[in-house]
Amino acid sequence: MLDVRRLRLLRELRLRGTIAAVAAALSYAPSAVSQQLTALEREVGVTLTRKQGRRLALTPQGELLAQHAERILAQLETAERAVAASLDRPIGTVRIAVFQSAALSLVPGMLRILAGTAPEVRVEMVQREPETALYDTHVGDFDLVVAEQYPGHAAPQHLGLDREVLMTDALRLAVPPESPIASLTDAAAHPWVMEPVGAASRHFGEQQCRVAGFEPDVRFATADLQAQMRLIETGHAVGIMNDLTWVGTEVRFRALPLPGAPRREIFTAARAASSGSPAIAAVREALRGAAPAELANG
């Protein structure tokens, strides 16, 4: 009988591409990963990998076995979910990835709710950008991700992820409190703060400006939304902020509507094989309870 742990290493190699990436993801030494894959080849009796430059590629037989390994591991996850569902209460650890505004505004309320509804659920949270967190959840690094999707910029799709919309919030032009700016076009000549190149919010902000007829002068690039707010409040920049970041807090900038009143979608995603887990379901329900009601509908 094939060793499931070795099958998982083969599946991870198919997903991550290198022995080093597999070792880092699973906290193994690279030499240990290589030894286990060699042992799997002996078990199967065929060559599963081959050198391709500096990388290790799967042979056709390795690819076939990795596909079966994917299904086997999904079945094991389903079995774990079935056992957990047989209990009379949610229990276990849920590894969750969230982006910054969700970490600031949703996670504290979620934990407060869970303390009353599912006290035996342990949450381990990592802040991670949605573009990478969705993939990381797909490959099994996280059990649940809270992700965002901007108008005209769809979040990456990965097979086997079960998505649920959590809420939407408005996107607005944020300007210093004493600024005479009254619309997006008025902001054309001002310095901008945005997230670094590659972020969905950066793409959305640049497109808003270009549709309005100008290229934004992005002098400040930071993924820290609190730093963005501080630059705007102190009069050094303008930017586009989402309502979730500042709801319930005192801010010192003016929030102006953007053309078309765009809204960002916030959703959760889990692997379909584990999405029915009582612990994951409890965390999702707590997130829904933590979502500010005043933002959900505009």
DAZIMO-V549505 format. One record per residue. N is the residue number from 1. PHI is phi in whole degrees, -180 to 180 (NA if undefined). PSI is psi as a letter, one per 40 degrees, with the letter a starting at -180 (none if undefined). NEAR is the number of other ideal C-beta (glycine too) atoms within 10 Angstrom. Layout:
((N/PHI/PSI/NEAR) (N/PHI/PSI/NEAR))
//
This chain:
((1/NA/h/4) (2/-72/i/14) (3/-78/h/12) (4/-63/d/11) (5/-63/d/10) (6/-72/d/21) (7/-61/d/21) (8/-64/d/19) (9/-63/d/25) (10/-65/d/26) (11/-62/d/22) (12/-65/d/23) (13/-64/d/23) (14/-63/d/19) (15/-80/d/16) (16/-100/d/16) (17/93/d/13) (18/-137/i/14) (19/-60/d/22) (20/-61/d/13) (21/-67/d/15) (22/-63/d/25) (23/-61/d/19) (24/-65/d/13) (25/-68/d/16) (26/-107/e/16) (27/61/f/6) (28/-108/i/17) (29/-79/i/10) (30/-54/d/14) (31/-63/d/10) (32/-68/d/13) (33/-62/d/24) (34/-61/d/17) (35/-63/d/14) (36/-69/d/19) (37/-67/d/19) (38/-65/d/13) (39/-65/d/13) (40/-65/d/21) (41/-60/d/19) (42/-65/d/8) (43/-63/d/14) (44/-79/d/16) (45/88/e/7) (46/-138/i/13) (47/-77/h/12) (48/-106/d/23) (49/-134/i/20) (50/-150/i/11) (51/-69/h/8) (52/-138/g/9) (53/68/b/6) (54/-93/e/6) (55/-104/i/13) (56/-112/h/20) (57/-100/i/14) (58/-85/i/19) (59/-75/i/14) (60/-55/d/10) (61/-70/d/15) (62/-66/d/23) (63/-63/d/13) (64/-62/d/13) (65/-68/d/23) (66/-64/d/19) (67/-64/d/13) (68/-65/d/13) (69/-61/d/21) (70/-57/d/18) (71/-70/d/11) (72/-64/d/16) (73/-66/d/18) (74/-64/d/15) (75/-66/d/11) (76/-64/d/13) (77/-65/d/18) (78/-63/d/15) (79/-64/d/11) (80/-61/d/14) (81/-63/d/19) (82/-64/d/11) (83/-64/d/8) (84/-62/d/19) (85/-69/d/13) (86/-77/e/8) (87/-78/i/12) (88/-93/e/6) (89/-158/i/13) (90/-69/h/22) (91/-152/i/15) (92/123/a/17) (93/-103/h/11) (94/-119/h/24) (95/-91/h/17) (96/-125/h/27) (97/-111/h/26) (98/-138/i/26) (99/-88/i/25) (100/-63/d/16) (101/-66/d/23) (102/-71/d/28) (103/-61/d/17) (104/-76/d/19) (105/-107/d/23) (106/-108/d/24) (107/-64/d/19) (108/-58/d/11) (109/-66/d/16) (110/-59/d/25) (111/-65/d/15) (112/-64/d/13) (113/-67/d/18) (114/-62/d/24) (115/-59/d/11) (116/-96/d/8) (117/-96/d/15) (118/-148/g/22) (119/-66/e/11) (120/-93/e/12) (121/-92/h/23) (122/-99/h/13) (123/-106/h/19) (124/-116/h/11) (125/-113/h/18) (126/-129/h/14) (127/-79/h/14) (128/-151/h/22) (129/-68/i/19) (130/-55/d/25) (131/-57/d/15) (132/-92/d/13) (133/-65/d/25) (134/-64/d/22) (135/-65/d/16) (136/-60/d/17) (137/-72/d/27) (138/-57/d/19) (139/-87/e/16) (140/105/e/19) (141/-71/d/17) (142/-129/i/24) (143/-91/d/23) (144/-150/i/26) (145/-128/i/29) (146/-103/h/26) (147/-126/i/26) (148/-128/i/24) (149/-141/h/19) (150/-94/i/24) (151/-56/h/15) (152/76/e/12) (153/-143/g/15) (154/-69/h/10) (155/-68/i/19) (156/-57/i/15) (157/-102/h/10) (158/-131/h/15) (159/-60/i/7) (160/89/e/16) (161/-100/h/19) (162/-100/h/15) (163/-99/i/19) (164/-135/h/12) (165/-69/h/11) (166/-95/d/20) (167/-172/i/21) (168/-129/i/22) (169/-142/i/24) (170/-78/i/17) (171/-109/h/24) (172/-135/i/20) (173/-80/h/24) (174/-105/h/27) (175/-130/i/23) (176/-56/i/19) (177/-62/d/12) (178/-99/e/8) (179/-72/i/17) (180/-81/e/7) (181/-58/h/18) (182/-122/e/12) (183/-157/i/14) (184/-62/d/21) (185/-64/d/13) (186/-66/d/16) (187/-88/e/25) (188/-58/d/17) (189/-93/e/9) (190/-104/i/18) (191/-64/i/16) (192/-117/i/23) (193/-118/h/25) (194/-143/i/24) (195/-72/i/23) (196/-61/i/12) (197/-56/h/10) (198/106/d/9) (199/-75/i/19) (200/-60/d/22) (201/-66/d/25) (202/-66/d/20) (203/-60/d/16) (204/-62/d/21) (205/-63/d/23) (206/-64/d/17) (207/-66/d/14) (208/-59/d/21) (209/-67/d/20) (210/-66/d/11) (211/-63/d/12) (212/-79/e/16) (213/103/e/9) (214/-150/i/13) (215/-99/h/10) (216/-68/i/23) (217/-86/g/14) (218/-84/g/19) (219/-91/d/13) (220/-128/h/15) (221/-126/h/14) (222/-152/i/14) (223/-84/e/16) (224/-83/h/10) (225/-68/d/21) (226/-68/d/14) (227/-67/d/12) (228/-60/d/25) (229/-61/d/20) (230/-65/d/16) (231/-63/d/22) (232/-72/d/27) (233/-60/d/15) (234/-89/e/12) (235/86/e/16) (236/-93/e/14) (237/-162/i/23) (238/-120/i/27) (239/-166/a/26) (240/-112/h/27) (241/-119/i/24) (242/-98/i/24) (243/-63/d/20) (244/-63/d/24) (245/-62/d/19) (246/-113/e/20) (247/-60/h/15) (248/79/e/10) (249/-122/i/10) (250/-85/h/5) (251/-120/i/15) (252/-121/f/13) (253/-126/i/24) (254/-98/h/17) (255/-105/h/17) (256/-110/i/17) (257/-69/i/13) (258/-97/i/20) (259/-56/h/12) (260/83/e/10) (261/49/f/10) (262/-67/i/18) (263/-130/i/18) (264/-94/i/21) (265/-99/h/17) (266/-114/h/25) (267/-139/i/18) (268/-109/i/24) (269/-143/h/25) (270/-140/i/25) (271/-64/h/23) (272/-58/d/15) (273/-67/d/20) (274/-121/e/22) (275/-65/d/21) (276/-85/e/15) (277/-59/h/26) (278/-57/d/19) (279/-67/d/26) (280/-65/d/24) (281/-61/d/19) (282/-66/d/23) (283/-67/d/27) (284/-62/d/21) (285/-65/d/16) (286/-67/d/23) (287/-65/d/25) (288/-62/d/17) (289/-68/d/15) (290/-84/e/20) (291/-67/h/20) (292/-60/h/15) (293/-61/d/8) (294/-72/e/11) (295/-97/d/18) (296/-59/d/13) (297/-119/e/7) (298/110/none/10))
//
